[in-house]
């Protein structure tokens, strides 16, 4: 939606959700004044997952846009976005800087499983919201043990299960090979896949190969998977390694049916470096509209998103799924802050961020809504399958 429309809707949302908050005495946590809300995040602007850096640029641009139109409830949002290099020590160092030196209200939208795992315990012990993080691991949806951590990305296990159900229905004789990152990220995806295949279906997985973030390449892993005789290859990887693996499979003249987890379905960040000719007919999941899909060419949300990117993040492509994910994430963060009204405490931000009920933000697919609760923090309940044809992803089914 346009900025003016967004601000108007935000005002209505705050009135509906905050009740008499406007009339009550203002309550502020760290980083909040009558004119400012200071929040922070860490993003891999460098390191092995630097393809995710557009998340941070887009989220920064989004809050700059909001600030130009008056901010949130009359307060400018100061988003401090630091580089975590996709490194646990660096993530901890930068998060402590945000908390101890910058005095932020919360850490929001931090990108990556590895960085979020590194700081999760510290933030929870200190009762600092780790809100709407861009990671979908099972450990981030654990209100009992980590009540201050709220995930935003669709659960990795749910996405892995979506692949498994699709394969059972449409490719019953598939022989599956899986390349996965050897951490919570890759393992959660693999768990979801195996659970959905069931005891009998799990036999369809004829080979698995894991890699570490420190590896220079995954060439030997792809060789191992090809040798298994698999005709289906699933990538539960990060952008750099997915692009490498796609190229290597082609070099080996191996032409399996390919499934790409959504974090590596970026046309700009993965498919173009890997060669679009090497991913024709590949599958992925989607929960967003696509700016370059002719089906959405006249959609108002798509037009607003493309205009936003052109003005506020001109060096990033609106056709990049990573950038689009940052746009959706930023809207959810803003919505959580709006719902707080004048009760801008850490406790209330957590409460507002875990009580979404069929909320929508711009660029979500029809039928995709955000709903969470005190018992289940994960906001997504479903995903759509898509196939890559020529230069874009095409949605499948209803």
C-alpha positions as CSV (number, residue, x, y, z in Angstrom):
1,X,0.0,0.0,0.0
2,X,1.1,3.6,-0.5
3,X,2.8,5.4,2.4
4,X,-0.1,7.6,3.1
5,X,-2.5,4.7,3.1
6,X,-0.2,2.7,5.3
7,X,0.0,5.5,7.9
8,X,-3.8,5.8,7.9
9,X,-4.3,2.1,8.4
10,X,-1.6,2.1,11.1
11,X,-3.6,4.8,13.0
12,X,-6.8,2.7,12.8
13,X,-4.9,-0.4,13.9
14,X,-3.5,1.3,16.9
15,X,-6.9,2.6,17.9
16,X,-8.4,-0.8,17.6
17,X,-5.7,-2.8,19.4
18,X,-4.5,-0.4,22.0
19,X,-7.9,0.5,23.4
20,X,-7.5,3.4,25.8
21,X,-3.7,3.4,25.5
22,X,-3.8,6.9,24.1
23,X,-5.5,8.2,27.2
24,X,-3.3,6.3,29.6
25,X,0.0,7.4,30.9
26,X,2.8,6.7,28.4
27,X,5.0,3.8,29.3
28,X,8.5,3.6,27.7
29,X,11.2,1.0,27.7
30,X,14.8,1.5,26.7
31,X,15.4,3.3,23.4
32,X,12.0,5.0,23.4
33,X,11.2,8.7,23.8
34,X,8.3,10.9,22.8
35,X,9.9,11.3,19.4
36,X,12.0,8.2,18.8
37,X,11.8,4.4,18.8
38,X,15.3,2.9,18.7
39,X,15.5,-0.8,17.4
40,X,18.4,-2.9,16.1
41,X,19.2,-5.9,14.0
42,X,22.2,-7.8,12.6
43,X,22.4,-8.9,9.0
44,X,25.1,-10.7,7.0
45,X,26.4,-7.8,5.0
46,X,29.6,-9.8,4.6
47,X,30.7,-13.5,4.9
48,X,29.3,-16.7,3.4
49,X,25.7,-15.6,3.5
50,X,26.2,-12.0,2.2
51,X,23.5,-12.7,-0.4
52,X,21.0,-12.1,2.4
53,X,22.3,-8.5,2.8
54,X,19.4,-7.1,0.8
55,X,17.2,-7.9,3.8
56,X,18.8,-5.2,5.8
57,X,18.9,-2.6,3.1
58,X,15.3,-3.1,2.4
59,X,14.2,-3.0,6.0
60,X,16.3,0.1,6.6
61,X,14.7,1.7,3.5
62,X,11.2,0.8,4.7
63,X,11.6,2.6,8.0
64,X,13.2,5.6,6.3
65,X,10.0,5.7,4.1
66,X,7.8,5.6,7.2
67,X,9.8,8.3,8.9
68,X,9.4,10.6,6.0
69,X,5.7,10.4,6.4
70,X,5.7,10.9,10.2
71,X,7.0,7.6,11.6
72,X,4.8,5.4,13.8
73,X,2.4,7.1,16.1
74,X,4.3,10.3,15.7
75,X,7.7,8.8,16.6
76,X,10.6,8.3,14.1
77,X,12.0,4.8,14.0
78,X,15.7,4.6,14.3
79,X,16.7,1.1,12.9
80,X,20.4,0.4,13.6
81,X,21.4,-2.4,11.2
82,X,24.9,-4.0,11.8
83,X,26.9,-6.7,10.1
84,X,26.9,-10.1,11.7
85,X,29.0,-11.7,8.9
86,X,26.9,-14.9,9.5
87,X,29.4,-15.6,12.3
88,X,28.3,-16.5,15.9
89,X,31.1,-14.5,17.6
90,X,30.4,-11.4,15.4
91,X,26.6,-11.7,16.0
92,X,27.1,-11.8,19.8
93,X,29.5,-8.8,19.6
94,X,27.1,-6.7,17.5
95,X,24.0,-7.7,19.5
96,X,25.8,-6.6,22.8
97,X,26.7,-3.3,21.1
98,X,23.0,-2.8,20.2
99,X,21.9,-3.5,23.7
100,X,24.7,-2.0,25.9
101,X,25.9,0.9,23.7
102,X,22.9,1.8,21.6
103,X,20.3,1.0,24.1
104,X,17.7,-0.4,21.7
105,X,14.2,-1.4,22.7
106,X,14.4,-4.7,20.9
107,X,16.4,-6.7,18.3
108,X,14.1,-7.0,15.2
109,X,14.4,-8.9,11.9
110,X,17.8,-10.3,12.5
111,X,18.8,-12.5,9.5
112,X,20.0,-16.1,9.6
113,X,19.7,-19.2,11.7
114,X,23.3,-19.1,12.8
115,X,23.4,-15.5,14.1
116,X,20.0,-15.9,15.8
117,X,21.0,-19.1,17.6
118,X,24.2,-17.3,18.8
119,X,22.3,-14.5,20.6
120,X,19.0,-16.3,21.5
121,X,20.1,-17.2,25.0
122,X,21.6,-13.8,25.8
123,X,18.5,-11.9,24.7
124,X,16.1,-14.2,26.5
125,X,18.1,-14.1,29.8
126,X,18.0,-10.3,29.7
127,X,14.3,-10.2,28.6
128,X,15.0,-8.3,25.4
129,X,12.6,-9.0,22.5
130,X,14.2,-10.9,19.6
131,X,11.2,-10.1,17.4
132,X,10.2,-11.3,13.9
133,X,13.6,-12.7,13.2
134,X,14.2,-14.0,9.7
135,X,14.7,-17.6,10.6
136,X,12.2,-20.5,10.7
137,X,14.0,-23.1,12.8
138,X,12.0,-25.1,15.4
139,X,14.1,-23.7,18.2
140,X,12.8,-20.2,17.5
141,X,9.2,-21.2,18.1
142,X,9.6,-22.3,21.7
143,X,7.6,-20.0,24.0
144,X,8.2,-22.1,27.1
145,X,12.0,-22.0,26.9
146,X,12.6,-18.9,24.8
147,X,9.6,-16.6,25.4
148,X,11.4,-13.5,24.1
149,X,12.2,-15.0,20.6
150,X,9.5,-14.6,18.0
151,X,10.1,-16.0,14.5
152,X,8.7,-14.5,11.3
153,X,10.0,-16.7,8.5
154,X,7.8,-19.7,7.6
155,X,8.9,-22.8,9.7
156,X,11.6,-24.7,8.0
157,X,10.0,-28.0,9.0
158,X,6.7,-27.0,7.4
159,X,8.4,-26.1,4.1
160,X,10.3,-29.4,4.1
161,X,7.0,-31.2,4.7
162,X,5.4,-29.3,1.8
163,X,8.1,-30.7,-0.5
164,X,7.5,-34.2,0.8
165,X,3.8,-34.1,0.3
166,X,4.2,-32.7,-3.2
167,X,6.6,-35.5,-4.1
168,X,4.4,-38.3,-2.7
169,X,1.4,-37.0,-4.7
170,X,3.2,-36.1,-8.0
171,X,6.4,-38.1,-8.1
172,X,5.7,-41.4,-6.3
173,X,8.7,-43.2,-7.8
174,X,11.2,-40.4,-7.0
175,X,14.7,-41.3,-5.8
176,X,15.7,-38.4,-3.6
177,X,19.1,-36.9,-2.8
178,X,19.4,-34.1,-0.3
179,X,22.1,-31.4,0.1
180,X,21.7,-29.7,3.5
181,X,23.6,-27.4,5.7
182,X,24.9,-29.2,8.8
183,X,23.2,-27.0,11.5
184,X,19.7,-26.3,12.8
185,X,18.7,-24.7,9.5
186,X,19.4,-27.7,7.3
187,X,18.4,-30.3,9.8
188,X,15.0,-28.8,10.5
189,X,14.2,-28.8,6.7
190,X,15.4,-32.5,6.5
191,X,13.2,-33.4,9.5
192,X,10.1,-31.9,7.9
193,X,10.8,-33.7,4.7
194,X,11.3,-37.1,6.3
195,X,8.2,-36.7,8.6
196,X,6.0,-35.9,5.6
197,X,7.3,-38.9,3.6
198,X,6.4,-41.3,6.4
199,X,8.1,-44.6,7.3
200,X,7.6,-46.1,3.9
201,X,8.3,-42.9,1.9
202,X,11.6,-42.2,3.8
203,X,13.1,-45.0,1.7
204,X,12.8,-42.7,-1.3
205,X,15.8,-40.7,0.1
206,X,18.7,-42.6,-1.4
207,X,21.4,-40.2,-0.4
208,X,22.1,-37.3,1.9
209,X,25.2,-35.0,2.0
210,X,25.8,-32.3,4.5
211,X,28.3,-29.4,4.4
212,X,29.7,-26.9,6.8
213,X,29.6,-23.1,6.4
214,X,33.4,-23.1,6.3
215,X,33.6,-25.2,3.2
216,X,34.9,-23.5,0.1
217,X,32.7,-25.5,-2.2
218,X,30.2,-28.4,-2.1
219,X,31.6,-30.1,-5.3
220,X,32.4,-33.4,-3.6
221,X,29.0,-33.5,-1.9
222,X,27.3,-33.1,-5.3
223,X,29.5,-35.9,-6.7
224,X,28.4,-38.2,-3.9
225,X,24.7,-37.4,-4.4
226,X,25.0,-38.0,-8.2
227,X,26.6,-41.4,-7.6
228,X,23.6,-42.5,-5.7
229,X,21.5,-42.7,-8.8
230,X,19.0,-40.1,-7.5
231,X,16.6,-38.5,-10.0
232,X,15.5,-35.8,-7.6
233,X,17.7,-33.3,-5.8
234,X,16.6,-31.1,-2.9
235,X,18.7,-28.1,-1.7
236,X,18.3,-27.2,2.0
237,X,21.2,-24.8,1.7
238,X,22.1,-21.1,1.8
239,X,22.5,-19.0,-1.4
240,X,26.3,-19.4,-2.1
241,X,26.2,-23.2,-1.8
242,X,23.0,-23.7,-3.6
243,X,24.3,-21.7,-6.6
244,X,27.5,-23.8,-6.5
245,X,25.6,-27.1,-6.3
246,X,23.3,-26.2,-9.2
247,X,26.3,-25.3,-11.4
248,X,28.2,-28.4,-10.4
249,X,25.2,-30.8,-11.2
250,X,25.1,-29.3,-14.6
251,X,28.8,-29.7,-15.2
252,X,28.4,-33.3,-14.3
253,X,25.5,-33.6,-16.9
254,X,23.2,-34.6,-14.0
255,X,19.7,-33.5,-14.7
256,X,17.6,-34.3,-11.6
257,X,14.3,-32.7,-10.8
258,X,15.3,-29.9,-8.4
259,X,13.6,-28.5,-5.3
260,X,15.0,-25.3,-3.8
261,X,14.1,-24.2,-0.3
262,X,12.6,-20.7,-0.3
263,X,15.8,-19.0,1.1
264,X,17.6,-20.1,-2.0
265,X,14.9,-19.5,-4.7
266,X,16.1,-15.9,-5.3
267,X,16.4,-15.2,-9.0
268,X,18.9,-12.4,-8.5
269,X,20.9,-14.0,-5.6
270,X,21.0,-17.7,-6.7
271,X,19.4,-18.6,-10.0
272,X,21.1,-16.1,-12.2
273,X,24.6,-16.9,-10.8
274,X,23.8,-20.6,-11.2
275,X,22.5,-20.1,-14.7
276,X,18.8,-19.8,-15.5
277,X,19.1,-22.6,-18.0
278,X,20.2,-24.9,-15.2
279,X,17.0,-24.4,-13.1
280,X,14.3,-24.8,-15.7
281,X,11.5,-26.9,-14.2
282,X,12.8,-26.6,-10.6
283,X,10.3,-26.4,-7.8
284,X,10.1,-24.2,-4.7
285,X,7.5,-22.9,-2.2
286,X,6.1,-19.3,-2.1
287,X,4.1,-17.2,0.2
288,X,4.5,-13.9,-1.7
289,X,3.4,-12.3,-5.0
290,X,6.2,-11.9,-7.5
291,X,7.0,-8.4,-8.9
292,X,8.1,-9.8,-12.3
293,X,5.1,-12.2,-12.7
294,X,2.8,-10.8,-15.4
295,X,-0.2,-12.2,-13.4
296,X,0.4,-9.5,-10.8
297,X,1.4,-6.7,-13.2
298,X,-1.6,-4.5,-12.3
299,X,-1.8,-5.5,-8.7
300,X,-1.8,-2.3,-6.5
301,X,0.5,-3.9,-3.8
302,X,3.0,-4.9,-6.5
303,X,3.0,-1.4,-8.0
304,X,3.6,0.1,-4.5
305,X,6.4,-2.4,-3.8
306,X,8.2,-1.7,-7.1
307,X,7.8,2.1,-6.5
308,X,9.2,1.7,-3.0
309,X,12.2,-0.3,-4.2
310,X,12.9,2.2,-7.0
311,X,13.0,5.2,-4.5
312,X,14.3,3.7,-1.3
313,X,16.5,0.7,-2.3
314,X,17.5,1.6,-5.9
315,X,20.5,-0.7,-6.0
316,X,18.5,-3.8,-5.2
317,X,16.1,-5.6,-7.5
318,X,12.3,-5.9,-6.7
319,X,12.5,-9.3,-8.4
320,X,14.9,-10.6,-5.7
321,X,13.0,-12.8,-3.3
322,X,15.4,-11.9,-0.5
323,X,14.6,-8.2,-0.9
324,X,10.9,-8.9,-1.0
325,X,11.2,-11.0,2.2
326,X,12.8,-8.0,3.9
327,X,9.9,-5.8,2.8
328,X,7.3,-8.2,4.2
329,X,9.3,-8.5,7.4
330,X,9.6,-4.8,7.9
331,X,5.9,-4.4,7.6
332,X,5.3,-6.9,10.3
333,X,7.8,-5.2,12.6
334,X,6.1,-1.9,12.0
335,X,2.7,-3.4,12.6
336,X,3.9,-4.8,16.0
337,X,5.2,-1.3,17.0
338,X,2.0,0.3,15.8
339,X,-0.1,-2.0,18.0
340,X,1.9,-0.9,21.0
341,X,0.4,2.6,20.9
342,X,2.0,4.6,23.7
343,X,2.9,1.5,25.8
344,X,6.3,1.0,24.2
345,X,7.8,-1.4,26.7
346,X,9.6,-4.6,25.9
347,X,6.9,-6.6,27.6
348,X,4.1,-5.0,25.5
349,X,6.1,-5.3,22.2
350,X,6.4,-9.0,22.9
351,X,2.6,-9.2,23.7
352,X,1.7,-7.4,20.5
353,X,4.0,-9.4,18.3
354,X,2.6,-12.7,19.5
355,X,-1.1,-11.9,19.1
356,X,-1.6,-11.4,15.4
357,X,-5.0,-12.7,14.1
358,X,-5.3,-13.2,10.4
359,X,-3.2,-10.1,9.7
360,X,-2.1,-9.2,6.1
361,X,0.8,-7.1,4.9
362,X,1.5,-6.0,1.4
363,X,2.8,-8.7,-1.1
364,X,1.5,-11.8,0.7
365,X,-0.3,-14.2,-1.6
366,X,-4.1,-14.3,-1.4
367,X,-5.1,-16.7,1.4
368,X,-1.8,-16.3,3.2
369,X,-2.3,-14.6,6.6
370,X,-0.3,-14.0,9.7
371,X,-1.7,-15.6,12.9
372,X,0.2,-16.4,16.1
373,X,-0.5,-16.8,19.8
374,X,1.1,-17.1,23.2
375,X,1.4,-20.8,22.6
376,X,2.5,-20.8,19.0
377,X,4.6,-17.9,17.8
378,X,5.0,-19.0,14.2
379,X,2.8,-16.7,12.0
380,X,2.6,-18.8,8.8
381,X,0.3,-21.8,8.4
382,X,0.6,-22.6,4.7
383,X,2.7,-22.2,1.6
384,X,2.2,-22.6,-2.2
385,X,4.3,-24.6,-4.6
386,X,5.8,-23.0,-7.7
387,X,7.8,-24.1,-10.7
388,X,10.5,-22.1,-12.5
389,X,9.8,-21.4,-16.2
390,X,12.0,-19.3,-18.5
391,X,12.8,-16.4,-16.2
392,X,10.3,-16.5,-13.3
393,X,8.5,-18.7,-10.8
394,X,4.9,-19.8,-11.7
395,X,2.4,-20.7,-9.0
396,X,1.0,-24.2,-9.1
397,X,-2.6,-25.2,-8.1
398,X,-4.8,-23.3,-5.8
